[in-house]
Amino acid sequence: MEEKNLEKPGSDDSKEMGVDDILLSLIGDGDPAALSRFYKNKSRFIYSLVLNIVRNDTDAEEITEDVFLKIWQNARSFDRSRGVAMAWVATIARRLAIDRTRSKYYKDRGREVDIESHNADNSENVMVGDNADTTTAGIEAREIKEALDQIGDTHRELIRLSYFEGYSHSMIAEKLKTPLGTVKTRIREAVVQLRGILDVKV
Amino acid sequence: MDHKEAYDLIESYAFGTLEAELYPAIQNHLDSGCDECISRLREASELSLRLAQSIPMVDPPARIETRIMDKIRNDRQRIKSPGPLKIQLPYWAAAAAAVLIVALGSGYVALSFQNIKLERRLVETSDVTALLNSPGMQFVDLQGVDPNPQAFGKVVIDPDKGAAVVYMYKLPQTPEGMEYQLWVMHEGKPTSAGVFTVTADGNAMLALNELDDMGDIGSFLVTIEPAGGQTSPTGMMYLTGPNVFHSDN
């Protein structure tokens, strides 16, 4: 039996044409019902991803709404050759959330300090791990923590800043007082190492 | 932005941490078809997705969906525009009704074809979405066959309703006078499910209704045949999906 169940969490089959791809095709066609279905499948993941960055319910709601409107507007531009559907969606969500944390609005609301401390908490949660957490996220967090432990202090710090804390390359270079070119090279090295350890398939 | 500049920023692009003003330049570079940067983007974005799955999950408030759906209902302009899944089926001009019933020789399967003409897009995508929303919906893959392994497809099926949608991608253009033909295999015997041509991108979609005896269906095949189709496969095979609808009974 080669049947597959429609309901899958956050990600879709890697190279296979999946429900996410089909729904994005229909969304690209302008089908609201397809967007509704996509929302039902993915909103929990997207909302959690965004909330984890902005650390504020109101902002997370607004950004999640913006993410799905972006999907609605741009589904036609999704290109499977550049990665799976959910990687594309996650990039949109992270970008909008990180842009919000860098916005004047966000800083005016006094969230700059919050986000610094919050994101440090976030990365700490993942990078320390919780052995008692048996949820999927908890198990993933432990696996990622173990992988981060293997890549060395310098590379781990760069992944912490660039992924979990949302710093740009230039922000990292400034923060660590390290040449920009070195930051770029080392982040690339860290990505390659982590992919190998986590066996991320492309 | 030149290649080296773009290449160095791909991780930031994938992680969503790039300075906002740099996104268009990276996007333009990727759109130019740079294989090296696209490959690096795949690597970084899929690592990003993996890392994201470690984040604790939180249910979003239901009001978000309501707000989204309210906004897109007002998006009239978009609904009028054609989408990327350009369907080109030969029967649409004759299909005054949405469904063209095709009586099949075997008698135990009746398949109907829905044309996905652009003007009918809303009706038909709703039909497809209804199928996608079915609780019992299942899907199976179709694989390309040498020398066209790049072709692939997906069959979305609702066993309860006896309906299916067959999506096919990256099929070569058919020569003049030839068309693709979809076959449903029952106990090793092929039954035609219709002929079709593909879009400029090599894509096509067929909607099948009233699929009886689904437990007996063994697989789908796509072959190339003289225009109008044949009563049994004679041409080269392009797609196959083995043992897709086996009944457990």
Interface residues (C-beta under 8 A of the other chain):
Chain A: M1 E2 E3 K4 N5 L6 G10 S11 S14 E16 M17 G18 V19 D21 I22 L23 S25 L26 G28 D29 G30 D31 P32 A33 A34 L35 S36 R37 Y39 K40 S43 R44 F45 I46 Y47 S48 L49 L51 N52 D57 A60 E61 T64 E65 F68 L69 W72 Q73 R76 S81 R82 G83 V84 M86 A87 W88 A90 T91 I92 A93 R94 R95 L96 A97 I98 D99 R102 N122 N125 V126 T135 T136 A137 G138 E140 A141 E143 I144 S162 Y163 F164 G166 Y167 S168 H169 S170 G181 K184 I187 R188 V191 V192 L194 R195 L198 V200 K201 V202
Chain B: D8 L9 E11 S12 Y13 A14 F15 G16 T17 L18 E19 A20 Y23 L30 I38 S39 L41 R42 E43 A44 S45 E46 L47 S48 L49 R50 L51 A52 Q53 S54 I55 P56 M57 V58 D59 P60 P61 R63 I64 E65 R67 I68 M69 K71 I72 R73 D75 R78 I79 K80 S81 G83 P84 L85 R121 L122 T125 S126 V128 T129 A130 L132 N133 M137 Q138 F139 V140 D141 F152 G153 K154 V156 Y167 Y169 G241 P242 N243 V244 H246 D248
